[in-house]
Amino acid sequence: MSGHDDSGAFVKKSSDDTDIPTFSAENLQNNLKIIYYSRTFLSIIGGVIAGILGFTGLTGFVFYFLIMAVTSLGLAAKAKFSIHAYFDCWNRIILDGFLSGLMVHS
């Protein structure tokens, strides 16, 4: 028997009554795409703000990492902190795309 929740994740019950999470590849890919676009957009906005405020060097890097930490927290809050309902691991929402936006910011 498998159940389906709003996120697209399926939960199958095995014969010994343990839950085995399975994910819809299409929904998982869409969720990852949203993370990528969110981080890219906020990297651009953060770069503009850092430029206006004159943050360069180490201050600019700290500002970028602060923006990405807030982004990770916001994405986790959007998922109502039930990350495993939408992604296969925590690394997807916390670290995925974290360094790719650095080139946009610098």
C-alpha distances in whole Angstrom, upper triangle without the diagonal:
4,7,10,14,17,18,16,14,10,8,6,6,8,10,12,10,12,10,11,12,12,15,16,19,21,20,21,24,25,25,27,30,30,31,33,35,35,37,39,40,41,43,45,46,46,49,51,51,52,54,56,56,58,55,56,55,54,53,51,49,48,48,45,43,43,42,39,38,38,36,34,34,34,30,29,30,29,25,26,26,22,23,19,18,20,21,20,23,26,29,28,29,32,33,32,35,37,40,40,41,44,46,46,47,50
4,7,10,14,14,12,10,6,5,4,6,9,12,14,12,12,9,9,10,9,11,13,16,18,17,18,21,22,21,24,26,26,27,30,31,31,33,36,37,37,39,41,42,43,45,47,47,48,51,52,52,54,51,52,52,50,50,48,45,45,44,42,40,40,39,36,35,35,33,30,30,30,27,25,26,25,22,22,23,19,19,16,14,16,18,17,20,23,26,24,25,28,30,29,32,34,37,36,38,41,43,42,44,47
4,7,10,11,10,9,6,5,7,9,12,15,16,13,13,10,11,10,10,11,12,16,17,15,17,20,20,20,22,25,24,25,28,30,29,31,34,34,35,37,39,40,40,43,45,45,46,49,50,50,52,49,50,50,49,48,46,44,43,42,40,38,38,36,34,33,33,30,28,28,27,24,23,24,22,19,19,20,17,17,15,12,14,16,17,20,22,25,23,24,27,29,28,31,33,36,35,36,39,41,41,42,45
4,7,8,7,6,5,7,9,12,15,18,20,17,16,13,12,10,10,10,10,14,14,12,14,17,17,16,19,21,21,22,25,26,26,28,31,31,32,34,36,36,37,40,41,42,43,46,47,47,49,47,48,48,46,45,43,41,41,40,37,36,35,34,31,31,30,28,26,26,25,22,21,21,19,16,17,18,15,16,14,10,12,14,15,19,21,23,21,21,25,27,25,28,30,33,33,34,37,39,38,39,42
4,6,6,6,7,9,12,14,18,21,22,18,17,14,14,11,12,11,11,15,15,12,13,17,16,15,18,20,19,20,23,24,24,26,28,29,29,32,34,34,34,37,39,39,40,43,44,44,46,44,45,45,44,43,41,39,38,37,35,33,33,31,28,28,27,25,23,23,21,19,17,18,16,13,14,15,12,13,12,8,10,13,15,17,19,22,20,19,23,25,24,26,28,31,31,32,35,37,36,37,40
4,6,8,10,12,15,18,21,25,25,22,21,17,17,14,14,12,12,14,14,10,12,15,14,13,16,18,16,18,21,21,21,23,26,26,26,29,31,31,32,35,36,36,37,40,41,41,43,41,43,43,42,41,39,37,36,35,32,31,31,29,26,26,25,22,21,21,19,16,16,16,13,11,12,15,12,13,13,9,9,13,15,18,19,21,19,18,21,24,22,24,26,30,29,29,33,35,33,34,38
4,6,9,11,15,18,21,24,25,22,20,16,16,12,12,9,9,12,11,7,9,12,11,9,13,14,13,15,18,19,18,20,23,23,24,26,28,28,29,32,33,33,35,38,38,39,41,39,40,40,39,38,36,34,33,32,30,28,28,26,24,23,23,20,18,19,17,14,14,14,12,9,11,13,10,10,10,6,6,9,12,14,15,18,15,15,18,20,19,21,23,26,26,26,29,31,30,31,35
4,6,10,13,16,19,22,24,21,19,15,14,11,9,7,6,9,9,6,8,11,10,10,13,15,15,16,19,20,20,22,24,25,26,28,30,31,32,34,36,36,37,40,41,42,43,41,42,42,41,40,38,36,36,35,32,31,31,29,26,26,25,23,21,22,20,17,17,18,15,13,15,16,13,12,11,8,7,10,12,15,17,19,16,16,20,22,20,22,24,27,27,27,31,32,32,33,36
4,7,10,13,16,19,20,18,16,12,11,7,6,5,6,9,10,8,8,12,12,11,14,16,16,17,20,21,22,23,26,27,27,29,31,32,33,35,37,37,38,41,42,42,44,42,42,42,41,40,38,36,35,35,32,30,31,29,26,26,26,23,21,21,21,17,16,18,16,13,15,15,12,11,9,6,6,8,9,13,15,17,15,16,19,21,19,22,24,27,27,28,31,33,32,34,37
4,6,10,13,16,17,15,13,10,8,6,5,6,7,11,13,11,12,15,16,15,17,20,20,21,23,25,25,27,29,30,31,33,35,36,36,39,41,41,42,45,46,46,48,45,46,46,44,44,42,39,39,38,36,34,34,32,30,29,29,27,24,25,24,21,20,21,20,16,18,18,14,14,11,9,10,12,12,15,18,20,18,19,22,24,23,25,28,31,30,32,34,36,36,37,40
4,7,10,13,14,11,10,6,6,5,6,8,11,14,16,14,14,18,19,18,20,23,23,23,26,28,28,29,32,33,33,35,37,38,38,41,43,43,44,46,48,48,49,47,48,47,45,45,43,41,40,39,37,35,35,34,31,30,30,28,25,26,26,22,21,22,21,17,18,18,14,14,11,9,12,13,12,15,18,21,19,20,23,25,24,27,29,32,32,34,36,38,38,39,42
4,6,10,11,9,8,6,5,6,7,10,13,16,18,17,17,20,22,21,23,26,26,26,29,31,31,32,35,36,36,38,41,41,42,44,46,46,47,50,51,51,53,50,51,50,48,48,46,44,43,43,40,38,38,37,34,33,34,32,29,29,29,26,24,26,25,21,22,21,18,18,14,13,15,16,15,18,21,23,22,24,26,28,27,30,32,35,35,36,39,41,41,42,45
4,7,8,6,6,5,6,9,11,14,16,19,22,21,20,24,25,24,26,29,29,29,32,34,34,35,38,39,39,41,44,44,44,47,49,49,50,53,54,54,55,52,53,52,50,50,49,46,45,45,43,40,40,40,37,35,36,34,31,31,31,29,26,28,27,23,24,23,19,20,16,15,18,19,17,20,23,25,25,26,29,30,30,33,35,37,38,39,42,44,44,45,48
4,5,5,6,7,7,10,12,16,18,21,24,23,22,26,27,26,28,31,32,32,34,36,36,37,40,41,42,43,46,46,46,49,51,51,52,55,56,56,57,54,55,54,52,52,50,47,47,47,44,42,42,42,38,37,38,36,33,33,34,31,29,30,30,26,27,26,22,22,18,18,21,21,19,21,24,26,26,28,30,31,31,34,36,39,39,41,43,45,46,47,49
4,5,8,10,11,14,16,19,22,24,27,26,26,29,31,30,32,35,35,35,38,40,40,41,44,45,45,47,49,50,50,52,55,55,55,58,60,60,61,58,58,57,55,55,54,51,50,50,48,45,46,45,42,41,42,40,37,37,38,35,32,34,34,30,30,29,25,26,22,22,24,24,22,25,28,30,30,32,34,35,35,38,40,42,43,45,47,49,49,51,53
4,6,9,11,14,17,20,23,26,29,28,27,30,32,31,32,35,36,35,38,40,40,41,44,45,45,46,49,50,50,52,55,54,55,58,59,59,60,57,57,56,54,54,53,50,49,49,47,44,45,44,41,40,41,39,36,36,37,34,31,33,33,29,29,28,24,25,21,22,25,24,22,24,27,29,29,31,33,34,34,38,39,42,42,44,47,49,49,50,53
4,7,9,13,15,19,21,24,27,25,25,28,30,28,30,33,33,33,36,38,38,39,41,43,43,44,47,48,47,50,52,52,52,55,57,56,58,55,56,55,52,52,51,48,47,47,45,42,42,42,39,37,38,37,33,33,34,31,29,30,30,26,26,25,21,22,19,19,22,22,21,22,25,28,28,29,31,33,33,36,37,40,41,43,45,47,48,48,51
4,6,10,13,16,19,22,25,23,22,26,27,26,27,30,31,30,33,35,35,35,38,40,40,41,44,44,44,47,49,49,49,52,54,53,54,51,52,51,49,49,47,44,43,44,42,39,39,39,36,34,35,34,30,30,31,28,26,27,27,24,24,22,19,19,16,16,19,19,17,19,21,24,24,25,27,29,29,33,34,37,37,39,41,44,44,45,47
4,6,9,13,16,19,21,20,19,22,24,22,24,27,27,27,29,32,31,32,35,36,36,38,41,41,41,43,46,45,46,49,50,50,51,49,49,48,46,46,45,42,41,41,39,36,36,36,33,31,32,30,27,27,28,25,23,24,24,20,20,19,16,16,12,12,16,16,14,16,18,21,21,22,24,26,26,30,31,34,34,36,38,41,41,42,44
4,6,10,13,16,19,17,16,20,21,20,21,24,25,25,27,30,30,30,33,35,35,36,39,40,39,42,44,44,45,47,49,49,50,47,48,47,45,45,43,40,40,40,37,35,35,35,31,30,31,29,26,27,27,24,22,24,24,20,21,19,16,15,12,12,14,14,12,14,17,19,19,21,23,24,24,27,29,32,32,34,36,38,39,40,42
4,7,10,12,15,14,13,16,18,16,18,21,21,21,24,26,26,27,29,31,31,32,35,36,36,38,41,41,41,44,46,46,47,44,45,44,42,42,40,37,37,37,34,32,32,32,28,27,28,26,23,24,24,21,19,21,20,17,18,17,13,12,9,8,10,10,9,11,14,17,16,18,20,22,21,24,26,29,29,31,33,35,35,37,39
4,7,9,12,11,10,14,16,15,16,19,20,20,22,25,25,26,28,30,31,32,34,35,36,38,40,40,41,44,45,46,47,44,44,44,42,42,40,37,37,37,34,32,33,32,28,28,29,26,23,25,25,21,20,22,21,17,19,19,15,14,10,10,10,10,9,12,16,17,16,18,21,22,20,23,26,28,28,30,32,34,34,36,38
4,6,9,8,7,10,12,11,13,15,16,17,19,21,22,23,25,27,27,29,31,32,33,35,37,38,38,41,42,43,44,41,42,41,40,40,38,35,35,35,32,30,31,29,26,26,27,24,21,23,22,19,18,20,19,15,18,17,14,12,10,9,8,8,8,11,15,16,14,16,19,20,18,21,23,26,25,27,30,31,31,33,36
4,5,5,6,9,10,11,12,14,16,17,18,20,21,23,24,26,27,29,31,32,33,35,36,37,38,41,42,43,44,42,42,42,41,41,38,36,36,35,32,31,32,30,27,27,28,24,22,24,23,20,19,22,19,16,19,19,16,15,13,11,10,10,11,14,17,18,15,17,20,21,19,21,24,26,25,27,30,31,31,33,36
4,6,5,6,8,10,10,12,14,15,16,18,20,21,22,24,26,27,29,30,31,33,35,36,37,39,41,41,42,40,40,40,39,39,36,34,35,34,31,30,31,29,26,26,27,24,22,24,23,19,20,22,20,18,21,21,18,16,14,13,11,10,11,14,17,17,14,16,20,20,17,19,22,24,23,25,28,29,28,31,33
4,6,5,6,9,10,11,12,14,15,16,18,20,21,22,24,26,27,29,30,31,33,34,36,37,39,40,41,39,40,40,39,39,36,34,35,34,30,30,31,28,25,26,27,23,22,24,23,19,20,22,19,17,21,21,19,17,16,14,11,12,13,16,19,19,15,17,20,21,17,19,22,24,23,24,27,28,27,30,33
4,5,5,6,9,10,11,13,14,15,16,18,20,21,23,24,26,27,28,30,32,33,34,36,37,38,40,38,38,39,38,37,34,33,33,32,29,28,28,26,23,24,24,21,19,21,19,16,17,18,16,14,17,18,15,14,13,11,8,9,11,14,16,17,14,14,18,19,16,18,21,23,22,23,27,28,27,29,32
4,5,5,6,9,10,11,12,14,15,17,18,20,21,23,25,26,27,29,31,31,32,34,36,37,38,36,36,36,35,35,32,30,30,29,26,25,26,24,21,22,22,19,17,19,18,14,15,17,15,13,16,16,14,12,11,10,7,6,8,11,13,13,10,12,15,16,13,15,18,21,19,21,24,25,25,27,30
4,5,5,6,9,10,10,12,14,15,16,18,20,21,23,24,25,27,29,30,31,33,35,36,37,34,35,35,34,34,31,29,30,29,25,25,26,24,21,22,22,19,18,20,19,15,17,19,17,15,19,19,17,14,14,14,10,9,11,13,15,15,11,13,16,16,12,14,17,19,17,19,22,23,23,25,28
4,5,5,6,9,10,11,12,14,15,16,18,20,21,22,24,26,27,28,30,32,33,34,35,34,34,35,34,33,31,29,29,28,25,24,25,23,20,21,21,18,17,19,17,14,16,18,15,14,17,18,17,15,15,14,10,10,13,15,16,16,12,13,16,17,14,14,18,20,18,19,22,23,22,24,27
4,5,5,6,9,10,11,12,14,15,17,18,20,21,22,24,26,27,28,30,32,32,34,32,32,33,32,31,28,27,27,26,23,22,22,20,17,18,18,14,13,15,14,10,12,14,12,10,14,14,14,11,12,11,7,8,11,12,13,13,10,9,13,14,11,13,15,18,17,18,21,22,21,23,26
4,5,5,6,9,10,11,12,14,15,16,19,20,21,22,24,26,26,28,30,31,32,30,30,30,29,29,26,24,25,24,20,20,21,19,15,17,17,14,13,15,15,11,13,16,14,13,16,16,15,12,13,13,9,8,11,12,12,11,7,8,11,11,8,9,12,15,14,15,18,19,19,21,23
4,5,5,6,8,10,11,12,14,15,17,18,20,21,23,24,25,27,29,30,31,29,29,30,29,29,26,24,25,24,20,20,21,19,16,18,18,14,14,17,16,12,15,17,15,15,18,19,18,15,17,16,12,12,14,15,16,15,11,11,14,14,10,10,13,15,13,14,17,18,17,19,22
4,5,5,6,9,10,10,12,14,15,16,18,20,21,22,24,26,27,28,29,28,29,29,29,28,25,23,24,22,19,19,20,17,14,16,16,12,12,15,13,10,13,14,12,12,16,16,17,14,16,15,12,12,15,16,15,15,11,10,13,14,11,11,13,16,14,14,18,19,17,19,22
4,6,5,6,9,10,11,12,14,15,16,18,20,21,22,24,26,26,27,25,26,26,25,25,22,20,21,19,16,16,16,14,11,13,13,9,9,12,11,8,10,13,11,11,15,15,15,13,15,15,12,11,14,14,13,12,8,7,10,10,8,8,10,13,12,12,15,17,16,17,20
4,6,5,6,9,10,10,12,14,15,16,19,20,21,22,24,25,26,24,24,25,24,24,21,19,20,19,15,16,17,14,12,14,15,11,11,15,14,11,14,16,15,15,19,18,19,16,18,18,15,14,16,16,15,13,10,10,11,11,8,6,9,11,9,9,13,14,13,15,18
4,5,5,6,8,10,11,12,14,15,17,18,20,21,23,24,25,24,24,25,25,24,21,20,21,19,16,17,18,14,13,15,15,11,13,16,14,12,15,17,15,16,19,20,21,18,20,20,17,16,19,19,18,17,13,12,14,14,11,9,11,13,11,10,14,14,12,14,18
4,6,5,6,8,10,11,12,14,15,16,18,20,21,22,24,22,23,24,24,22,19,19,19,17,14,15,15,11,10,12,12,8,10,12,10,9,12,14,12,14,17,17,19,16,19,19,16,16,19,18,17,16,13,11,12,13,11,9,11,13,12,10,14,15,13,14,18
4,5,5,6,9,10,10,12,14,15,16,18,20,20,21,19,20,21,20,19,16,15,16,14,11,11,12,9,7,10,10,7,9,12,11,10,13,15,14,16,18,18,20,17,20,21,17,16,19,18,16,14,12,10,11,10,9,7,7,10,9,7,10,12,10,11,14
4,6,5,6,9,10,10,13,14,15,16,18,20,21,19,19,20,20,20,16,16,17,15,12,13,14,11,10,14,14,11,13,16,14,13,17,19,17,19,22,22,23,21,23,24,20,19,22,21,19,17,15,14,14,13,11,8,9,10,8,6,9,10,8,9,13
4,5,5,6,9,10,11,12,14,15,17,18,20,19,20,21,21,20,17,17,18,15,12,14,15,11,11,14,13,10,13,16,14,13,17,18,17,19,22,22,24,22,24,24,21,21,24,23,21,20,17,15,16,16,14,11,12,13,12,9,12,13,9,10,14
4,5,5,6,8,10,10,12,14,15,16,17,16,17,19,19,17,14,14,15,12,9,11,11,7,8,11,10,8,11,13,12,12,15,16,16,18,20,20,23,21,24,24,21,21,24,22,20,19,17,15,14,15,14,11,11,13,12,9,11,13,10,9,13
4,5,5,6,9,10,10,12,14,15,16,14,15,16,16,15,12,11,13,10,7,10,11,8,8,12,12,10,12,15,14,15,18,19,19,21,23,23,25,22,25,26,23,22,24,23,21,19,17,16,15,14,14,10,9,10,9,6,7,9,6,6,9
4,5,5,6,9,10,11,12,14,15,14,15,17,18,16,13,14,15,12,10,13,14,11,11,15,15,13,16,18,17,17,21,22,21,23,26,26,28,25,28,29,26,25,27,26,24,22,21,19,18,18,17,13,13,13,12,8,9,10,6,6,10
4,5,5,6,9,10,11,12,14,13,15,18,18,16,13,14,15,12,10,13,13,10,11,14,13,12,15,17,16,17,20,20,20,22,25,25,27,26,29,29,26,26,29,27,25,23,22,19,19,19,18,16,15,16,15,11,12,13,10,9,12
4,5,5,6,8,10,10,12,10,12,14,15,12,9,11,11,8,7,10,10,7,9,12,11,11,14,16,15,17,19,20,20,23,25,24,27,25,28,29,26,26,28,26,24,22,21,19,18,17,18,15,13,14,14,10,10,12,9,7,10
4,5,5,6,9,10,10,9,10,12,14,12,8,10,12,9,8,11,12,10,12,15,15,14,17,19,19,20,23,24,23,26,28,28,30,28,31,32,29,28,30,29,26,24,23,21,20,19,19,16,14,14,13,10,9,10,7,5,7
4,5,5,6,9,10,10,12,15,16,14,11,13,15,12,11,15,15,12,15,18,17,16,20,21,20,21,25,25,25,27,29,29,32,30,33,34,31,30,33,31,29,27,26,24,23,22,22,19,18,17,17,13,13,13,10,8,10
4,5,5,6,8,9,11,14,15,12,10,13,13,10,10,14,13,11,14,16,15,15,19,20,19,21,24,24,24,27,28,28,31,30,33,34,31,31,33,31,29,27,26,24,22,22,23,20,18,18,18,15,14,15,13,10,12
4,6,5,6,5,8,11,12,9,6,10,10,7,8,12,12,10,13,16,15,16,19,20,20,22,24,25,25,28,30,29,32,30,34,35,32,31,33,31,28,27,26,24,22,22,22,19,17,17,17,14,13,14,12,9,10
4,5,5,6,8,11,13,11,9,12,14,11,12,15,15,14,17,19,19,19,22,24,23,25,28,28,28,31,33,32,35,33,37,38,35,34,36,34,31,29,29,27,25,24,25,22,20,19,19,15,14,14,12,9,10
4,5,8,11,14,16,13,11,15,16,13,14,17,17,15,18,21,20,20,24,25,24,26,29,29,29,32,33,33,36,35,38,39,36,36,38,36,33,32,31,28,27,27,27,24,22,22,22,18,17,18,15,13,13
4,6,9,13,14,11,10,13,13,11,13,16,15,14,18,19,19,20,23,24,23,26,28,28,29,32,33,32,36,34,38,39,36,36,38,36,33,31,31,28,26,26,27,24,22,22,23,19,18,19,17,14,14
4,6,10,12,9,8,12,13,11,13,16,16,16,19,21,20,22,24,25,25,28,30,30,31,34,35,34,37,36,39,40,38,37,39,37,34,32,31,29,27,27,28,25,22,21,22,19,17,18,16,13,12
4,7,8,6,5,9,9,8,10,13,13,13,16,18,18,19,22,23,23,25,27,28,29,31,33,32,35,33,36,38,35,34,36,33,30,28,29,27,24,23,25,22,19,18,20,17,14,15,15,11,10
4,6,6,5,8,10,9,11,13,14,15,17,19,20,21,23,25,25,27,29,30,31,33,35,33,36,34,37,39,36,35,36,34,31,29,29,27,25,23,25,22,19,18,19,16,13,14,14,11,9
4,5,5,7,9,10,11,13,14,16,17,19,20,21,23,25,26,27,29,31,32,33,35,33,36,34,37,39,36,34,35,33,30,27,28,27,24,22,24,21,18,16,18,16,13,14,15,11,9
4,5,5,6,9,10,11,12,14,15,16,18,20,21,23,24,26,27,29,30,32,33,31,34,32,34,37,34,33,34,31,28,25,26,25,22,21,22,20,17,16,18,16,13,15,16,13,11
4,5,5,6,9,10,10,12,14,15,16,18,20,21,22,24,26,27,28,30,31,30,33,31,34,36,34,32,34,31,28,26,26,25,22,21,23,21,17,17,19,16,14,16,16,12,12
4,5,5,6,9,10,10,12,14,15,16,18,20,21,22,24,26,27,29,30,29,32,29,33,34,32,30,32,29,26,24,24,23,20,19,20,18,15,14,16,13,10,12,12,8,8
4,5,5,6,9,10,11,12,14,15,16,18,20,21,23,24,25,27,29,27,29,27,30,32,30,28,29,26,23,21,22,20,17,16,18,16,12,11,13,11,9,11,12,9,8
4,5,5,6,9,10,10,12,14,15,16,18,20,21,22,24,26,27,25,28,26,29,31,29,27,29,26,23,21,22,20,17,16,18,17,13,13,16,14,11,14,15,11,12
4,6,5,6,9,10,11,12,14,15,16,18,20,21,22,24,26,24,27,26,29,30,28,27,29,26,23,21,22,19,17,17,18,16,13,13,15,13,11,14,13,10,11
4,5,5,6,9,10,10,12,14,15,16,18,20,21,23,24,23,26,23,27,28,26,24,26,24,21,19,19,17,14,14,15,13,10,10,12,9,8,11,10,7,9
4,5,5,6,9,10,10,12,14,15,16,18,20,21,22,21,23,21,24,26,24,22,24,21,18,16,17,15,12,11,13,12,8,9,12,10,9,13,13,10,12
4,5,5,6,9,10,11,12,14,15,16,18,20,21,19,23,21,24,26,24,23,25,22,19,17,18,15,13,13,15,14,11,13,15,13,12,16,15,12,15
4,6,5,6,9,10,10,12,14,15,16,18,20,19,22,20,23,25,22,22,24,22,18,17,17,14,12,13,14,13,10,12,13,11,11,14,13,11,14
4,5,5,6,9,10,10,12,14,15,16,18,17,19,17,20,22,20,18,20,18,15,13,13,11,9,9,11,9,7,9,11,9,10,13,13,11,14
4,5,5,6,9,10,11,12,14,15,16,15,18,16,19,21,19,18,20,17,14,13,13,11,8,9,12,12,9,12,14,13,13,17,16,15,17
4,5,5,6,9,10,10,12,14,15,14,17,16,20,21,19,19,21,19,15,15,15,12,10,12,14,14,12,14,16,14,15,18,17,16,19
4,5,5,6,9,10,10,12,14,13,16,14,18,19,17,16,19,17,14,14,13,9,9,11,11,11,10,13,14,12,14,17,16,15,18
4,5,5,6,9,10,11,12,11,13,11,15,16,14,13,16,14,10,10,10,6,5,8,9,10,9,13,14,13,15,18,18,17,20
4,6,5,6,9,10,10,9,12,11,15,16,15,15,17,15,12,13,12,9,8,11,13,14,13,16,18,17,18,21,21,19,22
4,5,5,6,9,10,10,13,12,16,16,15,15,18,17,14,15,14,10,10,13,14,15,14,17,18,17,19,22,20,19,23
4,5,5,6,9,9,11,9,13,13,11,12,15,14,11,12,11,7,9,11,12,13,13,16,17,16,18,21,20,20,23
4,5,5,6,5,8,7,11,11,10,11,13,12,9,11,10,7,8,12,13,15,14,18,19,19,21,24,23,23,26
4,5,5,5,9,9,13,13,12,14,17,15,13,15,14,11,12,15,16,18,17,21,22,21,23,26,25,24,27
4,5,7,9,10,13,12,11,13,16,16,14,16,14,11,13,16,16,17,18,21,22,20,23,26,24,24,28
4,5,6,6,9,8,7,10,13,13,12,14,12,10,12,15,15,17,18,22,22,22,24,27,26,26,29
4,5,8,11,10,10,12,15,15,13,16,15,12,14,18,18,20,20,24,25,24,27,30,29,28,32
4,6,9,9,10,11,13,12,10,13,13,10,12,15,16,19,19,22,24,23,25,29,28,27,31
4,6,6,7,9,11,11,10,13,13,11,13,16,17,20,20,24,25,25,27,30,30,30,33
4,5,6,6,8,7,6,10,9,8,10,13,13,16,17,21,21,22,24,27,27,27,30
4,5,5,6,6,7,11,10,10,13,15,15,18,19,23,23,24,27,29,29,30,33
4,6,8,10,11,14,12,12,15,17,17,20,21,25,25,26,28,31,30,31,34
4,7,9,10,12,10,10,13,15,14,17,18,22,22,22,25,28,27,28,31
4,6,7,9,7,8,11,12,11,14,16,19,19,21,23,26,25,26,29
4,7,9,7,10,12,13,12,16,17,20,20,22,25,27,27,28,31
4,5,6,8,9,10,11,14,15,18,19,21,23,25,26,26,29
4,5,6,6,8,9,13,13,16,18,19,21,24,24,24,27
4,6,5,5,6,10,10,13,15,16,18,20,21,22,24
4,6,6,5,9,10,13,13,15,17,20,20,21,23
4,6,6,9,9,13,14,14,17,19,19,20,22
4,6,9,8,11,13,14,15,18,19,18,21
4,6,5,8,10,11,13,16,17,17,19
4,5,8,9,10,12,15,15,16,19
4,6,5,7,9,11,12,13,15
4,6,6,8,11,11,11,14
4,5,5,8,10,10,11
4,5,6,8,9,11
4,5,5,6,9
4,5,5,6
4,5,5
4,6
4
